[in-house]
Amino acid sequence: GDKEFEVEIDESHVGEDQVGKELPISIADKMSFEMTFEQGAEKDSPDYIKYILLHKSLGLSLLAVVLARLLWRLSNVTPSPIKMPALQRQAAYFVHGMLYVLILAMPISGVIMSQLAGKPVSWFGLFDVPQFMEVNKEMAKDVKALHEDVFFPVLMLLILGHIGAALFHQFALKDGLLKRMS
């Protein structure tokens, strides 16, 4: 049956977890900036090339932020889960896990795609990711398809579902979930 889940944790410092609260904002900022910046840039034009270089730099930055967040989460106390039916709790764990997998898969697949295509990956021109793969343009096309046609749309669906669930908790269940996130 649907049993409720509870864990006793000292939450006196829960409001101090800014690292955990900033990740969704960082991701949303990166995506909205890129979607705005990309509009109207003709492929291989100087603006498009600037966009791609910025896209790679922001992707590497996001990768670093997500890895830092995962380390933070593993080494710090997290708030106890709110009471919810077991099926909802399992869905939440699944969606959160898949969000992390896809948020990591996007920049990693981007680096792999660039390396297979023989294109450098630079972080704001300060350093280049070392080339660790042999150029294979056919495989680069396959990784590009994964990056753009699989990982990205599935990530968007999960983000929309996550937002929908948060709004459901806020307005239908009124269980204070959003307040814990702010």
N, C-alpha and C positions, 0 to 999 in steps of 0.2 A: 504494500500500500504506500501512499504518500506520507512518509514520516517527515516531521520537521527536523531541521539540522541546527544545532547550536554548539558554539564553542565558547568557553570562558577565557577571555584575554583582557589584560589590563589595557584599556583604551584611553588612558589619561593623556597620552601624547599623540593620539591618532590625527588630530588637526595639524600636526607638524609635517605630515608626509607630502610636502610640496613636490618632491620628485615624482611620486606616483600620480599626482594630479596634473602635472605639466605635460606628460607624454601625450595624452589625447589632443591637447591644445597644439603641441608641436607638430603632430601628424596633420591635423586639420589645417594649420597655417601653411605647411609645406604644400599640401595638395591644392588648396585654394589659390595660393600664389602661382603654382605651376600651371594650373588650368587657365588662369587669367593671362599669364605671360605667354603661354603657348599660342593663344588665339591669334590667327593671322600671320604667323611666321611661316614663310614659304620655305619648303625643304631645301637645305643646303645654302640658304641665304645667310648673310652675316648674323642677322637676328636669330635665325634658327640655330646656328652653331653656338651662339652665346647661350641660348636657351638650353641646349644639350649639355654644355659645360656646366651651367648652373644646376641643371637637373641632376647630373652626376655628383656634384659637390653636396647638394642638399640630400641626396640619397645616402651618401657616405656619412653625413652628419646625423641623419635619422638612424642609420645603423648603429652609430656610436651611442646615441641617446637611448635606443631600445636595449642595447647590451648593458648600458649603465643601469637602466631601469630594472632589468632582470636581475642583475647583481644586487641592486638595492632591495628588491623584493625578496630575494633569497636570504638576505642578511638582516632584515628588519621585521618587526612584528607588524602584521597587517590587521586591519579591523576584523572583528568576527563577522561572519556572514549574517545577513538579516534572515529572519525566519521565512522560509518559503517551502513549498512542496518539493519533494525529492526530485521530481522530473524537471521542475524549473531550475533547481540548483545544478543538476547535471547539464542542462542546456546552457546555463551560464558558464560553467567550467569549460564546456566544449567550445563555445563561442570565444571566450577569452583566450583559450589555448590556440585556437585557429587564427585569431587575430594576431597573436604573437608570431605564429609560424609564418603567416603571409606578410606581416610587416618586416620580418627578417628576410623572407624569400625575395621580396621585391628588390632591395638593394644588392643582395648577393647575386641574384640572377642578372641584374643589370651589369655588375662587375664582370661576371662570367661571360655575358653576351659581348661586352666591349672587348674583353681580352681575346675571345675566340675570333672576333672580327678584326683584331689587330689594332684596335683604337685605344689610346691611352685613357686612363681614368685618373683625373687630377682632383685634388681637394682645394678648390679656390686658387689654383695655381701655386700653392705653397709646397705641395709634394705630390708625386705620382704614386699610385698603387703599383708595386712591382709586377711586372709581367710574369705570371706563374703558369700560364697555359700556352700551348702552341696554337698558332692561328689555324682556325678551321671554319671558314666562312659558311659552309653548309650547316655545321652544328650551331653556329651563331644564329642562323635563321630560326632553327628549332627553339633555341633558348629565348630568342626574341618573341616567338609565338607564345611560349609559356609566360614570359614576363608581361606581355601586353594583352593576350587573349584569354589567359586562364587566371593567373595570380591577381591581376588588377581588377577584373570584374568580380571575382569571388570576394576579394577584399572589400570592394564597394558594397556588395550585398551584405557582408557581415557587419560592416560599419552601419549601414542603414538599419539592419536588424537590431544592432546594439543600441542605436539611438531610439528606435521604436520601443525596445524593451525598457529603456530608461524612462521614456515618457509614460509608458504603461504603469511603471512603478510609481511615478510621480502623480499622475492624474487619476488613474483607476484604483490602484492599490493604496495610494497615499501612505507609503511605508517609510518615507524619508531617505530613500536611496540616493536621490540626487543631492541632497544636503551633505551627505557623506563625501560626495565627489567634489564639492566646492570648497 
